[in-house]
């Protein structure tokens, strides 16, 4: 099957995209795909060495990236990270709330601290990241997009992932908010 080059499908040239959880997995793949489409990509996650590798991969593609360590649950750290990314790449046009955490434990065994950790990463953090990015967009009268990555697990029962499924269902519903 013929697949046209990515750049011919869509272009993000001149756009800045911030991807959370960009150090591995889906976040890394999204960051690379967005860079191939021409976006400058802000990379955030907790693992700096892995973020630096993704930034190097993007540079090797001829793209531009800026990696910043961020624990997404630390709301007070969000604005300084956004300022750093914008100083390097320009105003953020798109936020991809991808960072996520799962807990492989039976629902009857989940303790309060573990529950709070999963919900903190998967629902609280995306809200406050979106709020901070949206405030910047509104203040500058710039349009933009906020993409919340959910999971198909939110739609069906999967053993030992009740907390994760619930948090991802909450995230998917947040995407429907006006």
C-alpha positions as CSV (number, residue, x, y, z in Angstrom):
1,X,0.0,0.0,0.0
2,X,1.3,3.4,-0.9
3,X,1.8,5.8,2.0
4,X,2.4,9.5,1.1
5,X,5.2,11.2,3.0
6,X,4.0,12.5,6.4
7,X,4.6,16.1,5.3
8,X,2.1,15.8,2.5
9,X,-0.6,14.5,4.9
10,X,-0.5,17.5,7.3
11,X,1.9,20.2,8.2
12,X,2.7,21.7,11.6
13,X,5.4,24.0,10.3
14,X,5.7,27.1,12.5
15,X,3.8,25.5,15.3
16,X,5.1,24.6,18.8
17,X,3.8,21.4,20.4
18,X,4.3,20.4,24.0
19,X,4.2,16.6,24.7
20,X,4.0,15.3,28.2
21,X,5.4,11.8,28.9
22,X,7.7,12.3,25.9
23,X,10.6,10.2,27.1
24,X,9.2,6.8,25.9
25,X,6.3,4.9,24.5
26,X,3.4,6.7,22.9
27,X,4.8,10.1,24.0
28,X,8.1,9.6,22.2
29,X,6.4,8.3,19.1
30,X,4.0,11.3,19.1
31,X,6.9,13.7,19.5
32,X,8.8,12.2,16.6
33,X,5.7,12.2,14.4
34,X,4.9,15.8,15.2
35,X,8.5,16.8,14.5
36,X,8.4,15.0,11.2
37,X,5.3,17.1,10.4
38,X,7.3,20.3,11.0
39,X,6.5,21.2,14.6
40,X,9.0,22.4,17.1
41,X,8.5,20.0,20.0
42,X,8.7,20.7,23.8
43,X,9.5,17.4,25.5
44,X,8.6,16.9,29.1
45,X,8.8,13.9,31.4
46,X,10.7,12.9,34.6
47,X,13.6,11.1,32.9
48,X,16.0,13.7,31.5
49,X,18.5,11.3,29.9
50,X,15.6,9.7,27.8
51,X,14.2,13.2,26.9
52,X,17.6,14.2,25.7
53,X,17.7,11.1,23.5
54,X,14.3,12.0,22.0
55,X,15.5,15.6,21.4
56,X,18.6,14.2,19.6
57,X,16.4,11.9,17.5
58,X,14.4,15.0,16.5
59,X,17.5,17.0,15.7
60,X,18.7,14.1,13.5
61,X,15.5,14.4,11.6
62,X,16.2,18.1,11.0
63,X,13.7,19.2,13.6
64,X,13.8,21.4,16.7
65,X,13.1,20.2,20.2
66,X,13.6,21.4,23.8
67,X,13.7,18.8,26.7
68,X,12.7,19.8,30.2
69,X,12.3,17.6,33.3
70,X,8.8,17.9,34.8
71,X,6.9,15.9,37.4
72,X,3.4,16.7,36.0
73,X,1.9,16.4,39.5
74,X,3.9,19.4,40.7
75,X,1.5,22.2,39.7
76,X,3.9,24.9,40.9
77,X,6.5,23.7,38.4
78,X,4.2,24.0,35.3
79,X,4.5,27.7,34.6
80,X,8.3,27.8,34.8
81,X,8.5,24.8,32.4
82,X,6.1,26.4,30.0
83,X,8.1,29.6,30.1
84,X,11.3,27.7,29.4
85,X,9.8,25.8,26.5
86,X,8.4,29.1,25.0
87,X,11.7,30.9,25.4
88,X,13.3,28.2,23.4
89,X,10.7,27.3,20.8
90,X,8.0,30.1,20.9
91,X,4.4,30.1,22.1
92,X,2.8,26.7,22.6
93,X,0.2,26.1,20.0
94,X,-0.7,22.5,21.0
95,X,-0.5,20.7,24.3
96,X,-0.6,16.9,24.1
97,X,-1.5,15.6,27.6
98,X,0.0,12.1,27.3
99,X,1.8,11.4,30.5
100,X,0.1,8.5,32.3
101,X,0.6,6.0,35.1
102,X,-1.0,2.6,35.6
103,X,-1.3,0.5,38.7
104,X,-1.4,-3.2,38.2
105,X,-3.4,-4.2,41.3
106,X,-6.7,-5.7,42.1
107,X,-9.3,-3.1,42.9
108,X,-9.9,-4.5,46.4
109,X,-6.2,-4.1,47.2
110,X,-5.7,-0.5,46.0
111,X,-4.6,1.7,48.9
112,X,-5.4,5.4,49.1
113,X,-1.9,6.7,48.4
114,X,-1.6,4.6,45.3
115,X,-5.0,5.7,44.1
116,X,-4.1,9.3,44.7
117,X,-0.9,8.9,42.7
118,X,-2.6,7.4,39.7
119,X,-5.4,10.0,39.7
120,X,-2.9,12.7,40.3
121,X,-0.9,11.9,37.1
122,X,-3.8,10.8,34.9
123,X,-6.5,13.4,35.8
124,X,-5.3,16.2,38.0
125,X,-2.1,16.9,36.1
126,X,-3.7,17.1,32.7
127,X,-6.3,19.5,34.0
128,X,-3.7,21.9,35.4
129,X,-1.4,21.6,32.4
130,X,-4.3,22.4,30.1
131,X,-5.4,25.3,32.3
132,X,-1.9,26.8,32.3
133,X,-1.5,26.5,28.5
134,X,-5.0,27.8,27.9
135,X,-4.4,30.8,30.1
136,X,-1.4,31.7,28.0
137,X,-3.4,31.3,24.8
138,X,-6.2,33.4,26.0
139,X,-3.9,36.1,27.4
140,X,-2.2,36.3,24.0
141,X,-5.4,36.0,22.0
142,X,-4.0,33.0,20.2
143,X,-5.9,29.9,19.1
144,X,-4.6,26.5,20.0
145,X,-5.4,22.9,20.7
146,X,-5.3,20.7,23.8
147,X,-5.3,17.0,23.2
148,X,-5.9,14.6,26.1
149,X,-4.8,11.1,25.5
150,X,-7.2,8.6,26.9
151,X,-7.2,4.8,26.6
152,X,-9.5,2.1,25.2
153,X,-9.1,0.5,28.7
154,X,-11.5,3.2,29.9
155,X,-14.3,1.4,27.9
156,X,-13.9,-2.1,29.1
157,X,-13.0,-4.2,32.1
158,X,-9.4,-5.3,32.3
159,X,-8.1,-7.3,35.3
160,X,-6.1,-5.3,37.9
161,X,-6.4,-1.9,36.1
162,X,-9.5,-0.5,37.7
163,X,-7.8,2.7,38.9
164,X,-6.1,3.3,35.6
165,X,-9.3,2.6,33.6
166,X,-11.3,5.0,35.8
167,X,-8.7,7.8,35.5
168,X,-8.5,7.4,31.7
169,X,-12.3,7.5,31.5
170,X,-12.2,10.8,33.4
171,X,-9.6,12.1,31.0
172,X,-11.6,11.1,27.9
173,X,-14.7,12.9,29.3
174,X,-12.6,16.0,30.0
175,X,-11.9,16.2,26.3
176,X,-15.7,16.7,25.7
177,X,-15.8,19.8,28.0
178,X,-16.5,23.1,26.3
